[in-house]
Amino acid sequence: MNIKPSDQQRLQQLLQHLEQHSKIALGYPVANDFDYTALKPFMDYVINNVGDPFVEGTYKVESREFEREVVEFWARLMRAPEDNWWGYVTNGGTEGNLYGLYLARELHPKGIVYFSQDTHYSVTKNLHFLNMRHIMIRSQRNGEIDYEDLRETLKVNRDVPAIIFANIGTTMTEAKDDIGRIKTILAELVIGQYYIHSDAAMAGAVAPFLEPRPSFDFADGADSISISGHKFIGSPMPCGIVLARRNHVNRIARSIAYIGNLDTTITGSRNGLTPLILWYAMRAFGEDGLRARVQKSLQLAAYAEAQLQAIGVQAWRNPNALTVVMPQVPTWVQEKWQLATAQGISHIMLMPQKNLTTRLIDEFVADMASVCAMAEEQQL
Ligand SMILES: Cc1ncc(COP(=O)(O)O)c(C=O)c1O
């Protein structure tokens, strides 16, 4: 397959653009310290994991065996119940959240979904797709769900099954809702019928390695968990892992003759390369490597927070977060450092990145120091 020189040139320009903009991208949860060169030959095949990863299908150009190993690895880290877990590699956190909500709706068709104000924007769209009744709960200032507001709201809806959509790392402040605490509220209100989904898009790959361990996984009471693969783990294309209790999944499984498999996933055709990417990362890092990555990112986050505070920026972090939050920064800083900004705050995320060292943080702090100096001058 050939393309014109002018088209080749355009690709070259895009490559340069990507290289340049990958160097200083502190605002989004993207790890880019990977090297998946060994997987390039797999680009020559139409790898499609259509159907259930745990059932053999008719189409053999697939990587299901590797997908199963990935899912098993993360199920173990998420303390899934022995012999009662299931999962697959998704296109990202949003699909995993849609899946969790879909299972919840099948289990509790009349249930109400409770989620905090700080929940990712895609969730209301997912709820719209699924036509599920839902109530937004206030957030605390740090982004965590307001447990009192949750309690009061649940109290007036005690006759309806509760579907809790918990954030394990909110988008802007990386706040983690405490599933243990939510379960206590449900028990106190004697709400017996409930479902808990953990949206661990951002922090799912981090939380198992934190001390103290956040209350977010199956052993803590989750029914399903969604994790993004392209965030902390690192992948050149969006992907994720969704895990659920197998008994919930069995309720929705349908046998499809055309693929010789079960239809248990959201999409039909499924990416067969991303399971290989996640498998490669899993084999390269292992649990110890992931733990070390978490430690390194935490150290960089603590460093960035301290340096910003030292120059007078009101920077703060949730406990054990990789996200440093600060008052909204000027547009030129947002543009230069690709900083997500919303609700009057900006943040930097200290993800495993090729160029991310204390030196890069110092450069960012120097820019912020000039912002502080300009603000002071304007006040004089
Ligand atoms: C808390 C949270 N949930 C869900 C998502 C969506 O994940 P994805 O972009 O992998 O679909 C994000 C993305 O930033 C997120 O921060």
The ligand as an SDF file (V2000), in Angstrom:
LIG
                    3D

 16 16  0  0  0  0  0  0  0  0999 V2000
  -13.1240    9.1510   37.0380 C   0  0  0  0  0  0  0  0  0  0  0  0
  -13.1690    8.8000   35.5880 C   0  0  0  0  0  0  0  0  0  0  0  0
  -14.0670    7.9270   35.1500 N   0  0  0  0  0  0  0  0  0  0  0  0
  -14.1380    7.5710   33.8610 C   0  0  0  0  0  0  0  0  0  0  0  0
  -13.2990    8.1260   32.9310 C   0  0  0  0  0  0  0  0  0  0  0  0
  -13.4140    7.7210   31.5070 C   0  0  0  0  0  0  0  0  0  0  0  0
  -12.3920    6.8520   31.1890 O   0  0  0  0  0  0  0  0  0  0  0  0
  -11.9270    6.6120   29.6790 P   0  0  0  0  0  0  0  0  0  0  0  0
  -11.4010    7.9200   29.2010 O   0  0  0  0  0  0  0  0  0  0  0  0
  -10.8810    5.5490   29.8180 O   0  0  0  0  0  0  0  0  0  0  0  0
  -13.1050    6.1550   28.9180 O   0  0  0  0  0  0  0  0  0  0  0  0
  -12.3330    9.0550   33.3370 C   0  0  0  0  0  0  0  0  0  0  0  0
  -11.4270    9.6590   32.3670 C   0  0  0  0  0  0  0  0  0  0  0  0
  -10.6770   10.5420   32.6240 O   0  0  0  0  0  0  0  0  0  0  0  0
  -12.2720    9.4040   34.7030 C   0  0  0  0  0  0  0  0  0  0  0  0
  -11.3910   10.3010   35.1500 O   0  0  0  0  0  0  0  0  0  0  0  0
  1  2  1  0
  2  3  1  0
  2 15  2  0
  3  4  2  0
  4  5  1  0
  5  6  1  0
  5 12  2  0
  6  7  1  0
  7  8  1  0
  8  9  2  0
  8 10  1  0
  8 11  1  0
 12 13  1  0
 12 15  1  0
 13 14  2  0
 15 16  1  0
M  END
$$$$
